[in-house]
Amino acid sequence: MKLYASALAFLVVGLALVAFAVVNAAVLYFAGVPRATLNITAPILGQTMTAKISGVPDPYVVSVNVVRAVLLLAIGLIGAKLIDTGLAELRERRREEALRRYYEEYGYQYQQY
């Protein structure tokens, strides 16, 4: 089987993108989220009340991780589509090659009779 450059390029780029997304998603999943202490001050019935909430995940880090996760999902989906395109192109090339061989053989047999 001859390997075709465009189909192989789609496969390689797609696999690289999916691998990048999976590795970074694993790093993101296993990374610890720093804890923060939130100070809340609110006027309630004319008095200023202050509350401290400790042990809360840092909201900035959580929001950045959500954006990273969405971007990694998009990168992974793009890579998967490239893999699908490369495999479809390889299948199509194999099919065309098989049809070409079949018609060459059929034409040769037809000429013998």
N, C-alpha and C positions, 0 to 999 in steps of 0.2 A: 504494500500500500504506500502510495506516495503521500508524503505529508505536505500540506498546503500552508503557505506562510500566513495568510490572513486568518484562517481558522485557528492555527496554532497561536497566533498573536492574541486573538480574542480569548482563547483558553488560558494563556499564561497571565494576561492582564487581569482577567476575571478571578483566577485563583489567587493572584497576589492581593487583589482588593478584598476578597473574602477572608483570606488569612489575616490581613491587616486589621479588618474589622473584628474578627473573632478574638485575636490576641489583645487588642485594645479594650474590647468589651470585658474580657476576663480580668485585665488589670483594673478596669473601672469597678468591676463587681467586687474584687477582693481588696480594694483600697479602703482604708478606714476613713470615715467621715469625722473630721474634728468636731468636738463638742463645744458649745458656746453657752454663755450665760446671758440671758435676755433680761434687760431692765425695762420694766413697763411702768410708766408714770401716767396717771389719769386723774383728772379732777372729778371726784364723786361727791355730790351734795355739798359743794363748797369746800371740800377738803381735798388735799392732794394725797393720793394713795400711790405708793410705790411697791411694786412686786418684782422679785427676782426669780426667774425660772432658770435653773441650771440643768445641764446635761442635755440640752436641745441640740440637734444637729445644726451646724452652721448653715443658715439659709442661703448665703452666697455660694458656698461650695455645692450645696444640693442643686441649686438652679444651674450652675455651670455644668454639673454632672448630667443633668437632664438634657441640656443642649448637646453635650458630647454624645450622649446615648442616641439621640435622634439623628445626629450626623453620622454616627457609626452604623445605624440602621440603614440610612440612605446609601452609604458607601457599600455596605454588604449587599443590598438589593441591586445596585448597579453592577457589582461584581457577578452576582448570580445571573443577571440578564446577559452579561457578556459571555459567561460560561455557556448559557443556553444557546446563544447565537453561534458561538464557535462549534458546539456539538451539532447543531442543525446544519451548519455549513459543511462539516465533515461528513455527516450522513448524506447530504445532497451530492457531494462530490463522489462518495462511494457508490451511490445509486447511479449517477451518470456514468461512472467508469464501468459498472456492471452492465448497464444497458449498452454501452458502446461495445464491450467485449461480446455480448450476446449477439448484437446485430452484425458484428464482423464475422463471427462464427456462422451465423445463419446465412449471411450473404455468401460466404465461402462454400458452404454445403449446397446452397441453391445453384451456384455456378457449376458444381460438379455434375449435376443431372442434366 
